[in-house]
Amino acid sequence: MTKTEQIVKDMVAQTVENLGFTLYDVMYVKESSEWYLRLFIDKDDGKIDLDDCEKVSNTVSELLDEKDPISESYNLEVSSCGVERHIREKEHFLMAIGKKIEVKTYKAIGKSREFVGVLKDYLDDKIILEIENNELEISLDNIAGCKLSYSWEEL
């Protein structure tokens, strides 16, 4: 998490919680020439709708305008973290233990940079992924991206 993302997370998490939601993640990214501040929210039943996003967006927007933690202009987006939610923080990894995840690495392990398996453990410097009854250790420094894996065919 970048410094800006952490500042925003610390600033808005309680407000989001007071509205009845959990702030799952914050991403501050530049796409083309535009900056985007993305807040990903969740709640106990996991069902986030457009009204929920609008409620959080309106409330958080006022707080961000008042505190002004970001000097550039940006677009605020609030959405559900979804069933294939990103896994970036220690808490995310801990919640995903025992679940199927997809991992992309910076450097190849064997001949691959993409892996799908069950997250068996999270340690301070690596994760342990079970793939077809084999365990694979992946250094956290080598993880380019990680998310929960959902089988859409089972719907």
C-alpha positions, -999 to +999 in steps of 0.1 A: +000+000+000+014+034-010+017+063+015-012+081-001-034+050+000-026+045+037-033+081+046-067+079+029-075+045+045-067+058+079-088+089+073-120+073+060-121+038+075-140+048+106-165+069+086-171+039+063-176+017+093-200+042+109-221+038+077-223+000+082-196-011+059-160-023+060-133-006+040-116-036+023-090-017+003-079+016-011-061+020-045-048+053-059-038+048-095-031+068-126-047+056-159-037+075-190-037+111-177-063+106-150-059+098-113-084+075-096-090+070-059-108+036-056-124+025-024-135-011-021-162-017+005-178-048+020-204-057+046-213-088+066-237-103+040-213-094+011-241-078-009-231-043-019-255-024-042-253+009-061-271+027-032-245+015-008-217+028-030-234+061-035-240+065+002-203+059+010-191+080-020-211+111-009-201+109+027-164+102+020-162+128-007-172+155+018-145+143+042-118+141+016-128+176+003-125+189+039-092+172+048-077+174+012-051+147+016-043+145-022-029+175-041-038+163-076-073+162-090-087+127-090-119+107-096-134+090-066-148+055-072-165+034-046-174-002-054-178-037-040-146-056-036-164-084-055-161-122-054-126-121-071-113-095-047-077-084-048-054-097-021-028-071-012-026-068+026-017-092+053-053-092+065-065-101+030-041-131+029-051-143+063-088-142+053-080-162+022-063-191+039-080-223+027-095-206-004-086-209-041-065-179-053-048-167-084-012-154-082+009-136-108+046-132-102+072-108-114+098-136-120+090-170-133+089-200-109+098-229-130+085-219-164+054-200-152+044-167-138+007-175-131-005-200-105-039-211-092-042-231-060-054-231-025-036-207-001-023-230+027-004-204+047+008-168+050+042-161+065+060-128+070+079-131+037+060-157+016+029-176+010+024-213+006+001-224-023-011-259-028-014-269-065-025-304-073-013-318-040+021-301-043+032-271-022+047-240-038+064-213-018+061-178-034+080-149-019+058-118-012+084-097-030+077-117-062+039-113-061+028-089-089-009-095-083-031-118-063-069-123-061-095-148-050-104-173-077-141-179-083-153-207-105-179-191-128-187-224-144-203-236-111-232-210-113 
